[in-house]
């Protein structure tokens, strides 16, 4: 006889855990089913070499939405956040270096070594981004409104956003309306002349997307991400114990609220009867009946994989198949016998940190806008970047528990690496990708190659097969102008509901879907509870 549950949640990633917490707190009894032996989805910490633990996929926190972190009381469940002195260290091929910090004035002093004009403009730009980010936060925290039949709640939320926009003043309200569809390369060029500074800021608008800095709409990505952190450098927050510490704390909060979590539970199918979800079938053959089924998997995996297409209309299926989500990011993790020596730090700029402190935040490799665009060009034609944009951390500097004494782990996001290769496949080309990444970094840290004890390569194919990210997309689908807000994942289906009654989505393929913020899970839980009431 099939087991019966109140609510079943497919996937134990951070959004699934956030949804489970809010439903449990409201008196429901959710069961979270995670396919892998550990919970966490893309926010995990794993040992990839004896004594070396690394944030396997994501390596910097969202940041989490403040209300989510507060409601879940994550600090009480053991979460400790490390905030390095340096947000971004960006070495230049000519041996100079740019440092960006929490404090705009301190960042401006570093920028002044490149351009006095840019140093004077930086504080203004950061202030503008912070204020716009506060308005964008209102957009990200609300469910996308119904376009045909907006409710009184939809209208009230839109009114609050409108008041927030007017509160910016004429100039900054104009910025919001004008910047949204712009290429982020054009936006940063309006403020700054230093190519390295432009590239550091522009990278935030294209991270994780099949878009280059000259692609239309990348500015709206920058503004959306400013909702969580208005610093132009972006967030640099490391959980002690790696990213897995975040989801472990979330799991503890969800369990305390009344949720149950089961690992090693692979959902093979969502059961549907008479247009309504009735439960799930596991690969073991076990059936779990449920009044509500919520999927933290990406929309395509859920609606084109776990649901029998006979339960969906042909038009919906065609639209879902055209939902874009081909991955462009690979991950390389390195176990190092010592700390890399960057040429730009041999004679550190005046007032900048020395030694390991300089490398304690994120390291940006991508010296100019055209470099980033050329990296994107390679992927457009089916190859990984010969000279990639890299976002790098050495988390063992701030958290020595991740590596043996005197040794380090290096976590590297590599962009661009297309899911579909024109020549060869990822099984045969993973080693070449690793070499490209290491060789690129060695141009800035010549001793790096001699320090590598072990390398781990996670290709877009691995992201799909091992971590269940369809086509290897880390955000469950492209973040582009036609796939955000009321169109995420599809127009008419952006409110966490699906054409099947009782089946909901709560993952990053829903609004806002911008990373490890918990926003999608929290928004979904609110809408689901409305229906359950």
Steps between C-alpha positions, in 0.01 A plus 500: 500500500639841402617736772296820531649843564372851539761661274788350301790719383726367224862607553695602808671806357486826690167616350338165577616525861377859531158398365489203738579725797223751429241230434598313818488820702146551373397160635552281195710182507720513189719210394812603305634236261862539390643273230863528612637367830553855627269799505587839362468493122754752367592614855714214628845440646683184400843340547654456154852416618610357834472780757382757243136613514360746251172677423441261211276725290394840640782668689354830619171565676215682317468680743201336664192716527506658844146389588581138407816492711315662790192276483707183480734620779792352309763629741333303780537193282876545469541725196799734527563751221852620420530847346851547356666839504524497119194450281684485167866472406536555125854462366589661170737337246733801533565418867265752657206403719158637585345443843134557585373502860178545698587865543463715185765748613758229548413353162536845344857527631589179317323619185693828512817312402329441164286814462431798725181564303373147567590524867285812529205333323509168685323615816222656293456178302493282812244729665279486191524122482414465870189717466383325182569167667257583780222552246598187312482307829128584517457351153691184587306443822157519338342223291471600134154656456229346287487702180142405408335506842723679753382458857478778756826363645668523159387860459613591850846350439532684169392822668774461762757442225373807317533709815850367546590599143361851546693525825825462305449837342478591133864426411526155657150397391615582147808284559284199590279534193788565265757255637276192504528406130857629463816301457693518824811601302323821398383566856845477660651706218271789595670516840855370463795511260717229663455175308580276797242674720242483221564127457472422873160667527370379162581138586231510766237563234601198289600246764346158436324616183543431130560872455803719448551854631370644171178293518176694547340463842814423698453827689173375650690200634740737674208692652320182610813380676538841663176420685699270727819705507541841344879494508618507134747221579222263604482291817799320650363293786645163601325264741741334741521136391419586139166550325371173639482667840217721368278214389583295810376790712191532280430129535529527878257794502252315278515186715450703816193661343355155425628400156641157421797457264587176324819457295568233240140537382496532121165618365429331167154638430238742628168316519205684346134405496217703347724803455626502858831391653442212740853417609833369373648169393860426601752309289478227765138450400362654821201729458446792736157659481474869580243777496759741362817437298764773477802472272831667573633347176526723195183558295604284206600204716173531691248560221665318210669224697314412819151568364352283227438739206150358457399722796615822331365684198703498176543879499638497854743220413632693199548813710674303773735338250594848378586619851869580465744351745826378349781519754807714443694445822754236604662458839861412578610425857868472590683359802816709546818434697537872572371846421531628141731797454333762282733728309276799579562447874881492493492877545148556636335837437525748786229446760400158367516180708803274476548126456209271566268786605511632143374164373236443768206620290411433138760517225385637164679395180377697201690826441271677255156502344624369165677211677167397653323533165761288322459234771128503419569485125671161533191350664266639235675276249502187714836513676615590849687827545867495410550795734217461753348735753571352844345568840737346756508454875751346740257433788763324714664837568206620707395148604808280571274203587461433125861386440800355687726750676697711253300372203204645315199433281421715198147524359467627141192589298591489131292676238428422221457124463202412277294194580514394136846483347549530126804269509540199728314454826553592863633158594791548263552875549472546878878475543556765231260731682688450827830580327351814344384621841831427672702655216285812508551542874872425470537815288422691819642254758802329332559247780146361490576193287770381740253515791221285355460170685160403361248649262127444474315601184121536494379552145152609388433133426590413861268772622217322318583135573629530857312803631178478293534845343343460156750595227739601778340838574580612855197731520245246366457707183636809331468828688409726210243773436250252356543248783472711816220623726159433336670279239693266730477226401211581261249778451176407682691249717727723708320471835656168611194307380484265201221381267462198731305573816694439818839508322722799570853619418731657760849488343720752323298458182237718666508869593746640605745211444813712533714264710543389859256748654207278602268739318332246272435259788358769728276649230374156397417404858293815542296429186453131582376582849243738349361212295507258792304740718 
